[in-house]
């Protein structure tokens, strides 16, 4: 009874913390962006980028605190995060909730370079958040349906061009490139509509990951295959559990994979490489699916 009465206060506390810290740090990042535009000199650009990344790392710490703001939460992390801030990494993660972004910010806040997410183009117009992400050189992706591409053929390859331009910028500053390979958040409806061959995942889209590897593969020190699992099968979204103080555990499995020569190639123009890369990613997704099954079995056995 008391726990239920506390829920509104927990929701308010989390929302205020998230909105206020995001607004303050976002405005500061935008301010750095103004200097970056007005002073287009290499040394100034590097200084502004470093300042913006530093502020983004502060935001990561603030978001990490949300998991402990109104209740104690347990992290169950399996795998290696003994990395360093001055390297380049590729992250492939499943996508269950917007909370996934906060989980990855928590994981990368100390020992990894600041992450860059591939974002939907609509997010660009969210005040402060969208502008701040633009200053941080986050790539904004605009998806086009097959029907629209047939009507307007010049739109074909636009997302590829965006990936190429963004990754070219990342070559000059230590970066963790994050790919939610499913392309969208998992829901039972989407799972059924896509006729997914996986029990817990949507089919992965190989293009964005392959093009990132093509442009930066030789620079990446490792590929981090990260699996995120939230216990329970409640009908309410994970973000509600976080805001209401009911997210008690988060399970994360991290597999560090080498960057091998067979993963770098011309995905757009080499059919054999395209097939190989798709098979490799599908194999990773089958293993990820089994990892989720294993984690859920462990959760059930410990209850």
C-alpha positions in Angstrom: 0.0 0.0 0.0 2.8 2.5 1.0 4.8 1.5 -2.1 1.8 2.4 -4.3 1.3 5.7 -2.6 4.9 6.6 -3.3 4.7 6.0 -7.0 3.5 9.5 -7.9 6.3 11.1 -5.9 8.9 8.8 -7.6 7.6 9.6 -11.0 7.8 13.3 -10.3 11.3 13.0 -8.9 12.6 11.1 -11.9 10.9 13.4 -14.4 12.2 16.6 -12.7 15.7 15.1 -12.5 15.7 14.0 -16.1 14.2 17.2 -17.5 16.2 19.7 -15.5 19.6 18.0 -16.0 19.0 17.5 -19.7 17.8 21.1 -20.1 20.8 22.6 -18.3 23.5 20.4 -20.0 21.7 20.6 -23.3 21.8 24.4 -23.3 25.5 24.3 -22.4 26.2 22.0 -25.3 24.2 24.2 -27.7 26.2 27.2 -26.4 29.4 25.3 -27.3 27.9 24.7 -30.7 27.4 28.4 -31.3 31.2 28.9 -30.7 31.9 26.0 -33.1 29.9 27.7 -35.8 31.3 31.2 -35.3 34.9 30.1 -35.0 35.4 27.5 -37.8 39.1 27.0 -37.2 40.6 23.5 -36.7 42.0 24.2 -33.2 38.8 25.8 -32.1 36.7 23.0 -33.6 38.7 20.4 -31.6 38.4 22.4 -28.4 34.7 22.8 -28.8 34.2 19.1 -29.6 36.2 18.2 -26.5 34.0 20.5 -24.4 30.8 19.2 -25.9 31.9 15.6 -25.3 32.8 16.5 -21.7 29.4 17.9 -21.1 27.8 14.8 -22.7 29.8 12.6 -20.3 28.4 14.7 -17.4 24.9 14.0 -18.7 25.8 10.3 -18.8 26.6 10.4 -15.0 23.3 12.3 -14.4 21.3 9.7 -16.3 23.1 6.9 -14.5 22.0 8.4 -11.2 18.3 8.0 -12.3 18.6 4.3 -11.7 19.4 4.9 -8.0 17.4 8.1 -7.4 14.4 6.8 -5.5 15.3 3.1 -4.9 18.2 0.7 -4.9 18.7 -1.0 -8.2 21.0 -3.9 -8.9 23.2 -4.2 -12.0 24.0 -7.7 -13.3 26.8 -7.2 -15.8 28.5 -10.1 -17.4 31.5 -9.5 -19.7 34.4 -7.1 -20.1 34.3 -3.3 -20.1 38.0 -2.9 -19.4 38.4 -0.4 -22.2 39.8 3.1 -22.5 38.5 6.6 -23.4 40.9 7.1 -26.3 39.8 4.2 -28.5 37.2 3.5 -31.1 34.5 0.9 -30.6 31.4 -0.5 -32.4 28.4 -1.4 -30.2 25.6 -3.7 -31.5 22.7 -3.8 -29.1 19.1 -5.1 -29.0 16.5 -2.4 -28.6 13.7 -3.0 -26.1 13.0 0.5 -24.6 14.1 4.1 -24.5 15.7 3.0 -21.2 18.3 1.2 -23.4 19.9 4.5 -24.1 20.3 5.3 -20.4 21.7 1.8 -19.8 24.4 2.4 -22.5 25.2 5.8 -21.1 25.7 4.1 -17.7 28.0 1.5 -19.2 30.1 4.0 -21.2 30.3 6.9 -18.7 33.7 5.9 -17.2 35.9 3.7 -19.4 34.8 4.3 -23.0 34.7 7.3 -25.4 31.3 9.1 -25.6 28.7 7.2 -27.6 27.1 8.3 -30.8 23.6 7.0 -31.6 21.9 6.8 -35.0 18.7 8.8 -34.4 15.5 9.2 -36.3 15.3 12.5 -38.2 12.1 13.5 -36.3 14.2 13.8 -33.1 16.1 16.7 -34.7 13.2 19.0 -34.0 12.9 18.3 -30.3 13.9 21.5 -28.5 17.3 21.3 -26.7 17.7 17.5 -27.1 17.7 17.5 -31.0 19.9 20.6 -31.2 22.3 19.2 -28.6 22.6 16.0 -30.5 23.3 17.9 -33.7 26.2 19.7 -32.0 27.5 16.3 -30.9 27.4 15.2 -34.6 24.8 12.5 -33.9 23.7 11.1 -37.3 20.0 11.7 -38.0 18.6 9.0 -40.2 15.5 9.4 -42.4 13.9 6.2 -43.6 12.2 6.0 -46.9 9.6 3.3 -47.8 10.1 1.2 -50.9 7.0 2.8 -52.5 8.4 6.3 -52.0 11.8 5.3 -53.4 10.1 3.9 -56.5 8.3 7.2 -56.9 11.4 9.2 -56.2 14.5 7.2 -57.1 16.9 10.0 -56.1 16.1 9.2 -52.4 17.7 5.8 -52.7 21.0 5.7 -50.7 20.3 8.9 -48.8 20.6 7.0 -45.4 23.9 5.5 -46.7 25.2 8.9 -47.5 24.3 10.1 -44.0 26.1 7.2 -42.4 29.2 7.8 -44.5 29.3 11.6 -43.6 28.8 10.9 -39.9 31.3 8.1 -39.6 33.9 10.3 -41.4 33.6 12.8 -38.6 34.0 10.1 -36.0 37.4 9.2 -37.4 39.0 12.2 -35.8 37.8 11.9 -32.3 37.6 8.7 -30.0 34.0 7.5 -30.4 31.7 4.6 -29.5 29.4 4.1 -32.5 26.1 2.6 -31.3 23.9 0.6 -33.6 20.5 -0.7 -32.5 20.5 -3.2 -35.4 16.8 -4.0 -35.2 16.2 -0.4 -36.3 13.2 0.1 -33.9 12.1 -1.0 -30.5 10.9 -4.5 -29.9 7.1 -5.0 -29.4 5.0 -8.1 -29.7 3.1 -6.5 -32.6 6.2 -5.7 -34.6 7.6 -9.2 -33.8 4.5 -10.8 -35.3 4.2 -8.4 -38.2 7.9 -9.0 -39.3 7.4 -12.8 -38.8 10.7 -12.7 -36.9 12.7 -16.0 -36.7 13.9 -15.0 -33.2 11.9 -15.5 -30.0 13.0 -12.3 -28.3 14.3 -10.1 -31.1 13.3 -8.4 -34.3 15.3 -9.3 -37.5 18.5 -7.2 -37.6 19.2 -4.7 -40.4 22.8 -5.1 -41.6 23.2 -1.9 -43.7 24.1 0.7 -41.0 26.5 -1.6 -39.2 28.1 -2.7 -42.4 28.7 0.8 -43.7 30.1 1.9 -40.3 32.5 -1.0 -40.5 33.4 -0.1 -44.1 34.3 3.4 -43.2 35.8 2.9 -39.7 36.5 -0.9 -39.4 40.2 -0.5 -39.5 40.0 2.0 -36.7 37.7 0.1 -34.4 39.5 -1.7 -31.6 36.7 -4.1 -30.9 33.0 -4.8 -31.5 30.9 -4.9 -28.4 27.9 -7.2 -28.8 25.7 -5.9 -25.9 22.4 -7.7 -24.8 20.1 -5.9 -22.4 17.3 -7.7 -20.5 14.8 -6.3 -18.1 13.1 -8.9 -15.9 9.4 -9.5 -16.0 6.8 -9.5 -18.7 4.6 -6.7 -17.4 2.4 -5.1 -20.0 3.6 -1.6 -19.0 6.7 -0.2 -20.7 10.1 -0.4 -19.1 10.3 3.4 -18.9 7.3 3.3 -16.5 9.1 0.8 -14.3 12.1 3.2 -14.1 10.0 6.3 -13.4 7.9 4.6 -10.8 10.8 3.1 -9.0 9.9 -0.5 -9.9 12.9 -1.3 -12.0 14.9 -3.3 -9.5 17.3 -5.1 -11.8 18.9 -4.7 -15.2 20.8 -7.6 -16.8 23.6 -6.8 -19.4 25.7 -9.3 -21.3 28.8 -8.0 -23.1 30.7 -10.0 -25.7 33.9 -8.5 -27.0 34.4 -9.5 -30.6 37.5 -8.9 -32.8 37.4 -6.7 -35.9 38.4 -9.2 -38.6 39.1 -8.5 -42.3 36.1 -10.4 -43.5 33.8 -7.9 -41.8 35.1 -4.9 -43.8 33.9 -4.6 -47.4 31.7 -2.9 -49.9 28.2 -3.8 -48.7 26.4 -1.8 -51.4 28.3 -3.2 -54.5 29.7 -6.6 -53.5 26.9 -9.2 -53.4 29.1 -11.9 -51.9 30.2 -9.6 -49.0 26.7 -8.5 -48.4 25.5 -12.1 -48.1 28.4 -12.9 -45.8 27.9 -9.9 -43.5 24.1 -10.6 -43.3 24.8 -14.2 -42.4 27.4 -13.1 -39.8 24.9 -10.6 -38.2 22.1 -13.2 -38.2 24.4 -15.7 -36.5 25.2 -13.0 -33.8 21.4 -12.4 -33.4 20.7 -16.1 -32.9 23.3 -16.2 -30.2 21.9 -13.0 -28.7 18.4 -14.6 -28.7 19.8 -17.6 -26.8 21.6 -15.3 -24.4 18.3 -13.6 -23.6 16.7 -17.0 -23.0 19.5 -18.0 -20.7 19.3 -14.7 -18.7 15.5 -15.1 -18.3 15.9 -18.7 -17.2 18.4 -17.5 -14.5 16.0 -14.8 -13.4 13.2 -17.4 -13.0 15.4 -19.8 -11.1 16.5 -17.1 -8.6 13.0 -16.0 -7.7 
